[in-house]
Amino acid sequence: QAMAGRWEDAADIYAAWGRNQWWMRKKTPRPAWLERMPVLANVHDYENYVRMRPAWFAEQQPEINHMLGDCEILNNFWHWERYGIWIAPDCFPPVGGEEAMVEAANAIRGMGNHLMFLFSSGQYWLHKDITDQYFEDKLMKMAIWPRARTGRNRLVRQFPNLGKFIYMCPASKDFQDRIVQLVNKLGDYRHEFVSMDIWPISQPQPCHNPHHDHPPGLGLWHLQANLELVKRLYATISAKEPDAILGGEGMAEP
């Protein structure tokens, strides 16, 4: 009510501007399956998730397809990850085993459906098997340091109902390499849509970690690091699945 015009008018103005920006110049066309707009199905059962193994999902695909009107499905199933959903990048080995995961992927894709994976790319969840030595030797070097001198107690954050995590810096080569390895593995499972939740952190955080080869605080390096990560991820997933796409929550420009 603060100004004249409809919201559609504002959207048209933004769209006209956006189409002229460099990040809108697509290098590859959208895959045909995405143009058909498949139904997105998040399949999980929290009460009985102990039976939610890859083989179970493959067996349930006909029923799920029928329930949704016998349509094409973009299928995101949860609880196959080693430590649970969003405990990335330590997802492997999958619950139920590697062979079962590949067989399930082949069965799902064989029905004409598609696979996606949503993972937390900007936060490292501190699962039960992380040792103090691993934290000091690995995670401290990948993490965002909010100040020049920091310690473990200043890095760890408590997320309600989900546990503890630390923010990862997109400029950390070690962190980028781990995320790229994760996406490369998803290619073995024939995923066509990889989506990064919390991309790569919910908001840019000043980083003073001396291991990352960037100026202290914030700056253009943050955007450049994200762009590098996105390019590496897209090249990795599309090498195994040419019709794959990369998506994510967070900053629109990268």
Helices and strands as residue ranges (DSSP letters): H 7-18, G 22-24, H 32-35, E 39-43, G 49-51, H 54-67, E 73-77, H 98-110, E 114-120, E 123-125, H 132-134, I 135-139, H 140-142, H 152-155, E 157-159, E 163-167, H 173-188, E 193-199, G 210-212, H 220-240, E 245-250
